[in-house]
């Protein structure tokens, strides 16, 4: 290996500005979005499934908005598996998303209403 280059790096692998820090309980800037609607329903104490979101929040991508609220705005959204009966007699399990009452109370203190 006569032509091997030295593996000394002179630049840092970290960015200069770093990753953004997400503060908990952030709110969407626009109030007329699906993201804001999902958050409003969760803050009102509703438990949402993907089927609920189709009729009430006009989206088929509830899990994506839940992820976006958690990752982008710092919300701690709980989920549980819920059994749902199918027409052919099978039982399917769907995720049901909700905010714990303590999180809702803390959000109300910070101006969620």
PDB file as gemmi writes it, atoms N, CA and C in Angstrom:
CRYST1    1.000    1.000    1.000  90.00  90.00  90.00 P 1                      
ATOM      1  N   UNK A   1       0.829  -1.177   0.000  1.00  0.00           N  
ATOM      2  CA  UNK A   1       0.000   0.000   0.000  1.00  0.00           C  
ATOM      3  C   UNK A   1       0.874   1.241   0.000  1.00  0.00           C  
ATOM      4  N   UNK A   2       1.600   1.438  -1.082  1.00  0.00           N  
ATOM      5  CA  UNK A   2       2.470   2.599  -1.194  1.00  0.00           C  
ATOM      6  C   UNK A   2       1.683   3.895  -1.354  1.00  0.00           C  
ATOM      7  N   UNK A   3       0.525   3.837  -2.009  1.00  0.00           N  
ATOM      8  CA  UNK A   3      -0.222   5.052  -2.322  1.00  0.00           C  
ATOM      9  C   UNK A   3      -1.294   5.381  -1.287  1.00  0.00           C  
ATOM     10  N   UNK A   4      -1.275   4.729  -0.147  1.00  0.00           N  
ATOM     11  CA  UNK A   4      -2.300   4.995   0.862  1.00  0.00           C  
ATOM     12  C   UNK A   4      -2.170   6.414   1.389  1.00  0.00           C  
ATOM     13  N   UNK A   5      -3.293   7.088   1.460  1.00  0.00           N  
ATOM     14  CA  UNK A   5      -3.291   8.465   1.978  1.00  0.00           C  
ATOM     15  C   UNK A   5      -3.443   8.434   3.489  1.00  0.00           C  
ATOM     16  N   UNK A   6      -2.854   9.386   4.170  1.00  0.00           N  
ATOM     17  CA  UNK A   6      -3.039   9.423   5.628  1.00  0.00           C  
ATOM     18  C   UNK A   6      -4.494   9.742   5.959  1.00  0.00           C  
ATOM     19  N   UNK A   7      -4.992   9.174   7.038  1.00  0.00           N  
ATOM     20  CA  UNK A   7      -6.394   9.372   7.414  1.00  0.00           C  
ATOM     21  C   UNK A   7      -6.549  10.431   8.494  1.00  0.00           C  
ATOM     22  N   UNK A   8      -5.804  11.490   8.403  1.00  0.00           N  
ATOM     23  CA  UNK A   8      -5.898  12.586   9.374  1.00  0.00           C  
ATOM     24  C   UNK A   8      -6.918  13.586   8.860  1.00  0.00           C  
ATOM     25  N   UNK A   9      -7.903  13.865   9.698  1.00  0.00           N  
ATOM     26  CA  UNK A   9      -8.948  14.827   9.325  1.00  0.00           C  
ATOM     27  C   UNK A   9      -8.670  16.139  10.025  1.00  0.00           C  
ATOM     28  N   UNK A  10      -8.809  17.209   9.291  1.00  0.00           N  
ATOM     29  CA  UNK A  10      -8.567  18.523   9.886  1.00  0.00           C  
ATOM     30  C   UNK A  10      -9.858  19.247  10.224  1.00  0.00           C  
ATOM     31  N   UNK A  11     -10.978  18.845   9.619  1.00  0.00           N  
ATOM     32  CA  UNK A  11     -12.233  19.522   9.930  1.00  0.00           C  
ATOM     33  C   UNK A  11     -13.079  18.664  10.861  1.00  0.00           C  
ATOM     34  N   UNK A  12     -13.943  19.319  11.601  1.00  0.00           N  
ATOM     35  CA  UNK A  12     -14.817  18.650  12.548  1.00  0.00           C  
ATOM     36  C   UNK A  12     -16.008  18.058  11.817  1.00  0.00           C  
ATOM     37  N   UNK A  13     -16.532  16.954  12.332  1.00  0.00           N  
ATOM     38  CA  UNK A  13     -17.725  16.369  11.730  1.00  0.00           C  
ATOM     39  C   UNK A  13     -19.005  17.019  12.248  1.00  0.00           C  
ATOM     40  N   UNK A  14     -18.924  17.767  13.331  1.00  0.00           N  
ATOM     41  CA  UNK A  14     -20.098  18.446  13.890  1.00  0.00           C  
ATOM     42  C   UNK A  14     -20.331  19.755  13.149  1.00  0.00           C  
ATOM     43  N   UNK A  15     -21.588  20.132  13.040  1.00  0.00           N  
ATOM     44  CA  UNK A  15     -21.905  21.398  12.390  1.00  0.00           C  
ATOM     45  C   UNK A  15     -21.587  22.549  13.337  1.00  0.00           C  
ATOM     46  N   UNK A  16     -21.436  23.713  12.780  1.00  0.00           N  
ATOM     47  CA  UNK A  16     -21.096  24.888  13.576  1.00  0.00           C  
ATOM     48  C   UNK A  16     -22.262  25.299  14.458  1.00  0.00           C  
ATOM     49  N   UNK A  17     -23.477  25.284  13.915  1.00  0.00           N  
ATOM     50  CA  UNK A  17     -24.628  25.759  14.676  1.00  0.00           C  
ATOM     51  C   UNK A  17     -25.233  24.677  15.557  1.00  0.00           C  
ATOM     52  N   UNK A  18     -25.048  23.423  15.219  1.00  0.00           N  
ATOM     53  CA  UNK A  18     -25.613  22.349  16.016  1.00  0.00           C  
ATOM     54  C   UNK A  18     -27.065  22.086  15.673  1.00  0.00           C  
ATOM     55  N   UNK A  19     -27.613  21.076  16.288  1.00  0.00           N  
ATOM     56  CA  UNK A  19     -29.004  20.704  16.035  1.00  0.00           C  
ATOM     57  C   UNK A  19     -29.934  21.631  16.803  1.00  0.00           C  
ATOM     58  N   UNK A  20     -31.094  21.926  16.250  1.00  0.00           N  
ATOM     59  CA  UNK A  20     -32.030  22.784  16.974  1.00  0.00           C  
ATOM     60  C   UNK A  20     -32.581  22.067  18.200  1.00  0.00           C  
ATOM     61  N   UNK A  21     -32.773  22.808  19.258  1.00  0.00           N  
ATOM     62  CA  UNK A  21     -33.324  22.264  20.488  1.00  0.00           C  
ATOM     63  C   UNK A  21     -34.821  22.499  20.470  1.00  0.00           C  
ATOM     64  N   UNK A  22     -35.574  21.439  20.660  1.00  0.00           N  
ATOM     65  CA  UNK A  22     -37.030  21.531  20.640  1.00  0.00           C  
ATOM     66  C   UNK A  22     -37.511  21.740  22.067  1.00  0.00           C  
ATOM     67  N   UNK A  23     -38.171  22.859  22.303  1.00  0.00           N  
ATOM     68  CA  UNK A  23     -38.723  23.095  23.625  1.00  0.00           C  
ATOM     69  C   UNK A  23     -40.083  22.411  23.721  1.00  0.00           C  
ATOM     70  N   UNK A  24     -40.411  21.865  24.871  1.00  0.00           N  
ATOM     71  CA  UNK A  24     -41.696  21.179  24.988  1.00  0.00           C  
ATOM     72  C   UNK A  24     -42.866  22.155  24.877  1.00  0.00           C  
ATOM     73  N   UNK A  25     -43.975  21.640  24.426  1.00  0.00           N  
ATOM     74  CA  UNK A  25     -45.225  22.390  24.317  1.00  0.00           C  
ATOM     75  C   UNK A  25     -45.159  23.537  23.320  1.00  0.00           C  
ATOM     76  N   UNK A  26     -44.536  23.297  22.181  1.00  0.00           N  
ATOM     77  CA  UNK A  26     -44.566  24.281  21.109  1.00  0.00           C  
ATOM     78  C   UNK A  26     -45.904  24.208  20.383  1.00  0.00           C  
ATOM     79  N   UNK A  27     -46.317  25.300  19.795  1.00  0.00           N  
ATOM     80  CA  UNK A  27     -47.593  25.361  19.100  1.00  0.00           C  
ATOM     81  C   UNK A  27     -47.356  25.700  17.636  1.00  0.00           C  
ATOM     82  N   UNK A  28     -48.140  25.103  16.722  1.00  0.00           N  
ATOM     83  CA  UNK A  28     -48.014  25.468  15.309  1.00  0.00           C  
ATOM     84  C   UNK A  28     -48.322  26.943  15.107  1.00  0.00           C  
ATOM     85  N   UNK A  29     -47.592  27.578  14.206  1.00  0.00           N  
ATOM     86  CA  UNK A  29     -47.786  29.008  13.954  1.00  0.00           C  
ATOM     87  C   UNK A  29     -49.128  29.282  13.273  1.00  0.00           C  
ATOM     88  N   UNK A  30     -49.523  28.398  12.363  1.00  0.00           N  
ATOM     89  CA  UNK A  30     -50.795  28.570  11.660  1.00  0.00           C  
ATOM     90  C   UNK A  30     -51.868  27.738  12.343  1.00  0.00           C  
ATOM     91  N   UNK A  31     -53.023  28.343  12.558  1.00  0.00           N  
ATOM     92  CA  UNK A  31     -54.101  27.671  13.273  1.00  0.00           C  
ATOM     93  C   UNK A  31     -55.046  26.891  12.370  1.00  0.00           C  
ATOM     94  N   UNK A  32     -54.974  27.111  11.063  1.00  0.00           N  
ATOM     95  CA  UNK A  32     -55.897  26.442  10.148  1.00  0.00           C  
ATOM     96  C   UNK A  32     -55.231  25.292   9.384  1.00  0.00           C  
ATOM     97  N   UNK A  33     -54.370  24.529  10.085  1.00  0.00           N  
ATOM     98  CA  UNK A  33     -53.697  23.391   9.479  1.00  0.00           C  
ATOM     99  C   UNK A  33     -54.171  22.096  10.131  1.00  0.00           C  
ATOM    100  N   UNK A  34     -53.910  20.980   9.487  1.00  0.00           N  
ATOM    101  CA  UNK A  34     -54.272  19.688  10.050  1.00  0.00           C  
ATOM    102  C   UNK A  34     -53.483  19.445  11.334  1.00  0.00           C  
ATOM    103  N   UNK A  35     -52.232  19.859  11.352  1.00  0.00           N  
ATOM    104  CA  UNK A  35     -51.397  19.685  12.544  1.00  0.00           C  
ATOM    105  C   UNK A  35     -52.007  20.410  13.742  1.00  0.00           C  
ATOM    106  N   UNK A  36     -52.437  21.638  13.534  1.00  0.00           N  
ATOM    107  CA  UNK A  36     -53.060  22.405  14.611  1.00  0.00           C  
ATOM    108  C   UNK A  36     -54.394  21.788  15.031  1.00  0.00           C  
ATOM    109  N   UNK A  37     -55.141  21.257  14.073  1.00  0.00           N  
ATOM    110  CA  UNK A  37     -56.423  20.620  14.382  1.00  0.00           C  
ATOM    111  C   UNK A  37     -56.225  19.362  15.223  1.00  0.00           C  
ATOM    112  N   UNK A  38     -55.236  18.544  14.867  1.00  0.00           N  
ATOM    113  CA  UNK A  38     -54.949  17.336  15.642  1.00  0.00           C  
ATOM    114  C   UNK A  38     -54.529  17.713  17.058  1.00  0.00           C  
ATOM    115  N   UNK A  39     -53.668  18.712  17.193  1.00  0.00           N  
ATOM    116  CA  UNK A  39     -53.237  19.149  18.518  1.00  0.00           C  
ATOM    117  C   UNK A  39     -54.406  19.701  19.322  1.00  0.00           C  
ATOM    118  N   UNK A  40     -55.284  20.467  18.684  1.00  0.00           N  
ATOM    119  CA  UNK A  40     -56.443  21.029  19.386  1.00  0.00           C  
ATOM    120  C   UNK A  40     -57.336  19.915  19.920  1.00  0.00           C  
ATOM    121  N   UNK A  41     -57.560  18.912  19.114  1.00  0.00           N  
ATOM    122  CA  UNK A  41     -58.406  17.797  19.554  1.00  0.00           C  
ATOM    123  C   UNK A  41     -57.751  17.007  20.682  1.00  0.00           C  
ATOM    124  N   UNK A  42     -56.454  16.801  20.606  1.00  0.00           N  
ATOM    125  CA  UNK A  42     -55.750  16.097  21.686  1.00  0.00           C  
ATOM    126  C   UNK A  42     -55.768  16.919  22.977  1.00  0.00           C  
ATOM    127  N   UNK A  43     -55.615  18.239  22.858  1.00  0.00           N  
ATOM    128  CA  UNK A  43     -55.641  19.101  24.037  1.00  0.00           C  
ATOM    129  C   UNK A  43     -57.030  19.181  24.663  1.00  0.00           C  
ATOM    130  N   UNK A  44     -58.065  18.921  23.879  1.00  0.00           N  
ATOM    131  CA  UNK A  44     -59.413  18.928  24.435  1.00  0.00           C  
ATOM    132  C   UNK A  44     -59.751  17.598  25.113  1.00  0.00           C  
ATOM    133  N   UNK A  45     -58.799  16.665  25.117  1.00  0.00           N  
ATOM    134  CA  UNK A  45     -58.996  15.403  25.808  1.00  0.00           C  
ATOM    135  C   UNK A  45     -59.483  14.275  24.927  1.00  0.00           C  
ATOM    136  N   UNK A  46     -59.595  14.503  23.631  1.00  0.00           N  
ATOM    137  CA  UNK A  46     -60.054  13.446  22.733  1.00  0.00           C  
ATOM    138  C   UNK A  46     -58.983  12.373  22.566  1.00  0.00           C  
ATOM    139  N   UNK A  47     -59.444  11.168  22.305  1.00  0.00           N  
ATOM    140  CA  UNK A  47     -58.580  10.048  21.973  1.00  0.00           C  
ATOM    141  C   UNK A  47     -58.821   9.767  20.493  1.00  0.00           C  
ATOM    142  N   UNK A  48     -57.781   9.904  19.667  1.00  0.00           N  
ATOM    143  CA  UNK A  48     -57.934   9.813  18.222  1.00  0.00           C  
ATOM    144  C   UNK A  48     -57.359   8.521  17.661  1.00  0.00           C  
ATOM    145  N   UNK A  49     -58.098   7.907  16.742  1.00  0.00           N  
ATOM    146  CA  UNK A  49     -57.584   6.821  15.918  1.00  0.00           C  
ATOM    147  C   UNK A  49     -57.514   7.345  14.487  1.00  0.00           C  
ATOM    148  N   UNK A  50     -56.908   6.577  13.613  1.00  0.00           N  
ATOM    149  CA  UNK A  50     -56.786   7.036  12.232  1.00  0.00           C  
ATOM    150  C   UNK A  50     -58.158   7.187  11.575  1.00  0.00           C  
ATOM    151  N   UNK A  51     -59.113   6.347  11.937  1.00  0.00           N  
ATOM    152  CA  UNK A  51     -60.461   6.477  11.377  1.00  0.00           C  
ATOM    153  C   UNK A  51     -61.139   7.752  11.882  1.00  0.00           C  
ATOM    154  N   UNK A  52     -60.929   8.095  13.155  1.00  0.00           N  
ATOM    155  CA  UNK A  52     -61.469   9.354  13.689  1.00  0.00           C  
ATOM    156  C   UNK A  52     -60.890  10.545  12.940  1.00  0.00           C  
ATOM    157  N   UNK A  53     -59.610  10.475  12.637  1.00  0.00           N  
ATOM    158  CA  UNK A  53     -58.925  11.595  11.995  1.00  0.00           C  
ATOM    159  C   UNK A  53     -59.432  11.825  10.577  1.00  0.00           C  
ATOM    160  N   UNK A  54     -59.879  10.777   9.904  1.00  0.00           N  
ATOM    161  CA  UNK A  54     -60.414  10.943   8.549  1.00  0.00           C  
ATOM    162  C   UNK A  54     -61.658  11.820   8.589  1.00  0.00           C  
ATOM    163  N   UNK A  55     -62.558  11.537   9.506  1.00  0.00           N  
ATOM    164  CA  UNK A  55     -63.803  12.292   9.567  1.00  0.00           C  
ATOM    165  C   UNK A  55     -63.692  13.623  10.277  1.00  0.00           C  
ATOM    166  N   UNK A  56     -62.862  13.710  11.300  1.00  0.00           N  
ATOM    167  CA  UNK A  56     -62.841  14.901  12.146  1.00  0.00           C  
ATOM    168  C   UNK A  56     -61.714  15.879  11.820  1.00  0.00           C  
ATOM    169  N   UNK A  57     -60.583  15.376  11.342  1.00  0.00           N  
ATOM    170  CA  UNK A  57     -59.458  16.259  11.051  1.00  0.00           C  
ATOM    171  C   UNK A  57     -59.087  16.254   9.572  1.00  0.00           C  
ATOM    172  N   UNK A  58     -59.839  15.521   8.759  1.00  0.00           N  
ATOM    173  CA  UNK A  58     -59.642  15.469   7.305  1.00  0.00           C  
ATOM    174  C   UNK A  58     -58.242  15.029   6.899  1.00  0.00           C  
ATOM    175  N   UNK A  59     -57.737  13.987   7.547  1.00  0.00           N  
ATOM    176  CA  UNK A  59     -56.437  13.447   7.168  1.00  0.00           C  
ATOM    177  C   UNK A  59     -56.440  11.930   7.305  1.00  0.00           C  
ATOM    178  N   UNK A  60     -55.680  11.291   6.450  1.00  0.00           N  
ATOM    179  CA  UNK A  60     -55.481   9.849   6.565  1.00  0.00           C  
ATOM    180  C   UNK A  60     -54.100   9.541   7.136  1.00  0.00           C  
ATOM    181  N   UNK A  61     -53.387  10.575   7.553  1.00  0.00           N  
ATOM    182  CA  UNK A  61     -52.013  10.418   8.017  1.00  0.00           C  
ATOM    183  C   UNK A  61     -51.851  10.874   9.467  1.00  0.00           C  
ATOM    184  N   UNK A  62     -52.708  10.395  10.340  1.00  0.00           N  
ATOM    185  CA  UNK A  62     -52.658  10.797  11.738  1.00  0.00           C  
ATOM    186  C   UNK A  62     -51.316  10.468  12.382  1.00  0.00           C  
ATOM    187  N   UNK A  63     -50.777   9.291  12.116  1.00  0.00           N  
ATOM    188  CA  UNK A  63     -49.500   8.903  12.721  1.00  0.00           C  
ATOM    189  C   UNK A  63     -48.385   9.867  12.321  1.00  0.00           C  
ATOM    190  N   UNK A  64     -48.412  10.363  11.099  1.00  0.00           N  
ATOM    191  CA  UNK A  64     -47.394  11.316  10.651  1.00  0.00           C  
ATOM    192  C   UNK A  64     -47.504  12.635  11.418  1.00  0.00           C  
ATOM    193  N   UNK A  65     -48.730  13.093  11.646  1.00  0.00           N  
ATOM    194  CA  UNK A  65     -48.907  14.346  12.394  1.00  0.00           C  
ATOM    195  C   UNK A  65     -48.565  14.169  13.868  1.00  0.00           C  
ATOM    196  N   UNK A  66     -48.836  13.004  14.418  1.00  0.00           N  
ATOM    197  CA  UNK A  66     -48.444  12.727  15.801  1.00  0.00           C  
ATOM    198  C   UNK A  66     -46.927  12.757  15.911  1.00  0.00           C  
ATOM    199  N   UNK A  67     -46.242  12.124  14.967  1.00  0.00           N  
ATOM    200  CA  UNK A  67     -44.776  12.157  14.963  1.00  0.00           C  
ATOM    201  C   UNK A  67     -44.275  13.592  14.833  1.00  0.00           C  
ATOM    202  N   UNK A  68     -44.886  14.367  13.941  1.00  0.00           N  
ATOM    203  CA  UNK A  68     -44.475  15.747  13.733  1.00  0.00           C  
ATOM    204  C   UNK A  68     -44.670  16.585  15.003  1.00  0.00           C  
ATOM    205  N   UNK A  69     -45.776  16.378  15.706  1.00  0.00           N  
ATOM    206  CA  UNK A  69     -46.011  17.105  16.960  1.00  0.00           C  
ATOM    207  C   UNK A  69     -45.002  16.698  18.034  1.00  0.00           C  
ATOM    208  N   UNK A  70     -44.634  15.432  18.058  1.00  0.00           N  
ATOM    209  CA  UNK A  70     -43.654  14.963  19.047  1.00  0.00           C  
ATOM    210  C   UNK A  70     -42.254  15.454  18.703  1.00  0.00           C  
ATOM    211  N   UNK A  71     -41.861  15.270  17.450  1.00  0.00           N  
ATOM    212  CA  UNK A  71     -40.498  15.572  17.038  1.00  0.00           C  
ATOM    213  C   UNK A  71     -40.258  17.069  16.832  1.00  0.00           C  
ATOM    214  N   UNK A  72     -41.209  17.747  16.239  1.00  0.00           N  
ATOM    215  CA  UNK A  72     -41.016  19.154  15.901  1.00  0.00           C  
ATOM    216  C   UNK A  72     -41.455  20.138  16.966  1.00  0.00           C  
ATOM    217  N   UNK A  73     -42.412  19.724  17.817  1.00  0.00           N  
ATOM    218  CA  UNK A  73     -42.950  20.651  18.806  1.00  0.00           C  
ATOM    219  C   UNK A  73     -42.772  20.194  20.247  1.00  0.00           C  
ATOM    220  N   UNK A  74     -42.248  19.004  20.455  1.00  0.00           N  
ATOM    221  CA  UNK A  74     -41.929  18.547  21.804  1.00  0.00           C  
ATOM    222  C   UNK A  74     -43.083  17.990  22.617  1.00  0.00           C  
ATOM    223  N   UNK A  75     -44.187  17.612  21.992  1.00  0.00           N  
ATOM    224  CA  UNK A  75     -45.320  17.056  22.730  1.00  0.00           C  
ATOM    225  C   UNK A  75     -45.069  15.593  23.044  1.00  0.00           C  
ATOM    226  N   UNK A  76     -45.496  15.150  24.211  1.00  0.00           N  
ATOM    227  CA  UNK A  76     -45.390  13.743  24.614  1.00  0.00           C  
ATOM    228  C   UNK A  76     -46.780  13.123  24.456  1.00  0.00           C  
ATOM    229  N   UNK A  77     -47.038  12.559  23.296  1.00  0.00           N  
ATOM    230  CA  UNK A  77     -48.338  11.988  22.986  1.00  0.00           C  
ATOM    231  C   UNK A  77     -48.294  10.497  23.287  1.00  0.00           C  
ATOM    232  N   UNK A  78     -49.236  10.054  24.092  1.00  0.00           N  
ATOM    233  CA  UNK A  78     -49.308   8.642  24.461  1.00  0.00           C  
ATOM    234  C   UNK A  78     -50.091   7.883  23.396  1.00  0.00           C  
ATOM    235  N   UNK A  79     -49.882   6.585  23.336  1.00  0.00           N  
ATOM    236  CA  UNK A  79     -50.607   5.730  22.404  1.00  0.00           C  
ATOM    237  C   UNK A  79     -50.890   4.393  23.049  1.00  0.00           C  
ATOM    238  N   UNK A  80     -51.980   3.810  22.646  1.00  0.00           N  
ATOM    239  CA  UNK A  80     -52.352   2.493  23.121  1.00  0.00           C  
ATOM    240  C   UNK A  80     -52.976   1.733  21.955  1.00  0.00           C  
ATOM    241  N   UNK A  81     -52.946   0.431  22.027  1.00  0.00           N  
ATOM    242  CA  UNK A  81     -53.551  -0.397  20.992  1.00  0.00           C  
ATOM    243  C   UNK A  81     -55.026  -0.623  21.335  1.00  0.00           C  
ATOM    244  N   UNK A  82     -55.871  -0.471  20.353  1.00  0.00           N  
ATOM    245  CA  UNK A  82     -57.308  -0.619  20.554  1.00  0.00           C  
ATOM    246  C   UNK A  82     -57.828  -1.659  19.556  1.00  0.00           C  
ATOM    247  N   UNK A  83     -58.640  -2.591  20.044  1.00  0.00           N  
ATOM    248  CA  UNK A  83     -59.211  -3.616  19.180  1.00  0.00           C  
ATOM    249  C   UNK A  83     -60.385  -3.030  18.397  1.00  0.00           C  
ATOM    250  N   UNK A  84     -60.417  -3.314  17.115  1.00  0.00           N  
ATOM    251  CA  UNK A  84     -61.505  -2.859  16.258  1.00  0.00           C  
ATOM    252  C   UNK A  84     -61.997  -4.045  15.441  1.00  0.00           C  
ATOM    253  N   UNK A  85     -63.289  -4.273  15.450  1.00  0.00           N  
ATOM    254  CA  UNK A  85     -63.859  -5.383  14.696  1.00  0.00           C  
ATOM    255  C   UNK A  85     -63.951  -5.074  13.215  1.00  0.00           C  
ATOM    256  N   UNK A  86     -63.688  -6.088  12.392  1.00  0.00           N  
ATOM    257  CA  UNK A  86     -63.805  -5.965  10.943  1.00  0.00           C  
ATOM    258  C   UNK A  86     -65.129  -6.579  10.491  1.00  0.00           C  
ATOM    259  N   UNK A  87     -65.557  -6.254   9.291  1.00  0.00           N  
ATOM    260  CA  UNK A  87     -66.817  -6.783   8.770  1.00  0.00           C  
ATOM    261  C   UNK A  87     -66.806  -8.298   8.624  1.00  0.00           C  
ATOM    262  N   UNK A  88     -65.637  -8.861   8.348  1.00  0.00           N  
ATOM    263  CA  UNK A  88     -65.557 -10.307   8.139  1.00  0.00           C  
ATOM    264  C   UNK A  88     -65.309 -11.090   9.431  1.00  0.00           C  
ATOM    265  N   UNK A  89     -65.398 -10.422  10.575  1.00  0.00           N  
ATOM    266  CA  UNK A  89     -65.268 -11.097  11.855  1.00  0.00           C  
ATOM    267  C   UNK A  89     -63.889 -11.066  12.472  1.00  0.00           C  
ATOM    268  N   UNK A  90     -62.899 -10.611  11.720  1.00  0.00           N  
ATOM    269  CA  UNK A  90     -61.552 -10.513  12.285  1.00  0.00           C  
ATOM    270  C   UNK A  90     -61.483  -9.346  13.273  1.00  0.00           C  
ATOM    271  N   UNK A  91     -60.448  -9.366  14.071  1.00  0.00           N  
ATOM    272  CA  UNK A  91     -60.187  -8.255  14.983  1.00  0.00           C  
ATOM    273  C   UNK A  91     -58.868  -7.618  14.568  1.00  0.00           C  
ATOM    274  N   UNK A  92     -58.903  -6.334  14.290  1.00  0.00           N  
ATOM    275  CA  UNK A  92     -57.702  -5.581  13.939  1.00  0.00           C  
ATOM    276  C   UNK A  92     -57.362  -4.661  15.100  1.00  0.00           C  
ATOM    277  N   UNK A  93     -56.090  -4.397  15.277  1.00  0.00           N  
ATOM    278  CA  UNK A  93     -55.648  -3.501  16.340  1.00  0.00           C  
ATOM    279  C   UNK A  93     -55.139  -2.211  15.717  1.00  0.00           C  
ATOM    280  N   UNK A  94     -55.643  -1.096  16.210  1.00  0.00           N  
ATOM    281  CA  UNK A  94     -55.255   0.221  15.717  1.00  0.00           C  
ATOM    282  C   UNK A  94     -54.697   1.038  16.880  1.00  0.00           C  
ATOM    283  N   UNK A  95     -53.864   2.005  16.541  1.00  0.00           N  
ATOM    284  CA  UNK A  95     -53.310   2.882  17.572  1.00  0.00           C  
ATOM    285  C   UNK A  95     -54.305   3.975  17.916  1.00  0.00           C  
ATOM    286  N   UNK A  96     -54.412   4.249  19.196  1.00  0.00           N  
ATOM    287  CA  UNK A  96     -55.254   5.336  19.689  1.00  0.00           C  
ATOM    288  C   UNK A  96     -54.322   6.320  20.392  1.00  0.00           C  
ATOM    289  N   UNK A  97     -54.336   7.570  19.947  1.00  0.00           N  
ATOM    290  CA  UNK A  97     -53.427   8.595  20.466  1.00  0.00           C  
ATOM    291  C   UNK A  97     -54.169   9.513  21.424  1.00  0.00           C  
ATOM    292  N   UNK A  98     -53.479   9.938  22.502  1.00  0.00           N  
ATOM    293  CA  UNK A  98     -54.085  10.842  23.467  1.00  0.00           C  
ATOM    294  C   UNK A  98     -52.993  11.551  24.255  1.00  0.00           C  
ATOM    295  N   UNK A  99     -53.387  12.631  24.893  1.00  0.00           N  
ATOM    296  CA  UNK A  99     -52.492  13.349  25.804  1.00  0.00           C  
ATOM    297  C   UNK A  99     -52.918  13.038  27.230  1.00  0.00           C  
ATOM    298  N   UNK A 100     -51.962  12.737  28.117  1.00  0.00           N  
ATOM    299  CA  UNK A 100     -52.321  12.503  29.518  1.00  0.00           C  
ATOM    300  C   UNK A 100     -52.886  13.776  30.143  1.00  0.00           C  
ATOM    301  N   UNK A 101     -53.775  13.647  31.126  1.00  0.00           N  
ATOM    302  CA  UNK A 101     -54.366  14.837  31.770  1.00  0.00           C  
ATOM    303  C   UNK A 101     -53.331  15.794  32.356  1.00  0.00           C  
ATOM    304  N   UNK A 102     -52.217  15.269  32.855  1.00  0.00           N  
ATOM    305  CA  UNK A 102     -51.182  16.153  33.415  1.00  0.00           C  
ATOM    306  C   UNK A 102     -50.554  17.021  32.335  1.00  0.00           C  
ATOM    307  N   UNK A 103     -50.371  16.467  31.148  1.00  0.00           N  
ATOM    308  CA  UNK A 103     -49.800  17.233  30.037  1.00  0.00           C  
ATOM    309  C   UNK A 103     -50.791  18.297  29.587  1.00  0.00           C  
ATOM    310  N   UNK A 104     -52.073  17.941  29.525  1.00  0.00           N  
ATOM    311  CA  UNK A 104     -53.102  18.912  29.135  1.00  0.00           C  
ATOM    312  C   UNK A 104     -53.159  20.061  30.135  1.00  0.00           C  
ATOM    313  N   UNK A 105     -53.101  19.741  31.431  1.00  0.00           N  
ATOM    314  CA  UNK A 105     -53.135  20.783  32.468  1.00  0.00           C  
ATOM    315  C   UNK A 105     -51.915  21.692  32.367  1.00  0.00           C  
ATOM    316  N   UNK A 106     -50.754  21.106  32.134  1.00  0.00           N  
ATOM    317  CA  UNK A 106     -49.537  21.903  32.020  1.00  0.00           C  
ATOM    318  C   UNK A 106     -49.589  22.787  30.766  1.00  0.00           C  
ATOM    319  N   UNK A 107     -50.141  22.259  29.689  1.00  0.00           N  
ATOM    320  CA  UNK A 107     -50.266  23.043  28.451  1.00  0.00           C  
ATOM    321  C   UNK A 107     -51.247  24.199  28.641  1.00  0.00           C  
ATOM    322  N   UNK A 108     -52.328  23.976  29.389  1.00  0.00           N  
ATOM    323  CA  UNK A 108     -53.285  25.044  29.666  1.00  0.00           C  
ATOM    324  C   UNK A 108     -52.625  26.179  30.464  1.00  0.00           C  
ATOM    325  N   UNK A 109     -51.733  25.805  31.380  1.00  0.00           N  
ATOM    326  CA  UNK A 109     -51.007  26.822  32.149  1.00  0.00           C  
ATOM    327  C   UNK A 109     -50.112  27.665  31.246  1.00  0.00           C  
ATOM    328  N   UNK A 110     -49.638  27.066  30.159  1.00  0.00           N  
ATOM    329  CA  UNK A 110     -48.735  27.778  29.240  1.00  0.00           C  
ATOM    330  C   UNK A 110     -49.470  28.461  28.106  1.00  0.00           C  
ATOM    331  N   UNK A 111     -50.792  28.498  28.159  1.00  0.00           N  
ATOM    332  CA  UNK A 111     -51.561  29.254  27.170  1.00  0.00           C  
ATOM    333  C   UNK A 111     -52.120  28.446  26.021  1.00  0.00           C  
ATOM    334  N   UNK A 112     -52.325  27.155  26.209  1.00  0.00           N  
ATOM    335  CA  UNK A 112     -52.849  26.320  25.120  1.00  0.00           C  
ATOM    336  C   UNK A 112     -54.283  26.685  24.769  1.00  0.00           C  
ATOM    337  N   UNK A 113     -55.027  27.169  25.697  1.00  0.00           N  
ATOM    338  CA  UNK A 113     -56.433  27.499  25.435  1.00  0.00           C  
ATOM    339  C   UNK A 113     -56.513  28.654  24.467  1.00  0.00           C  
TER     340      UNK A 113                                                      
END                                                                             
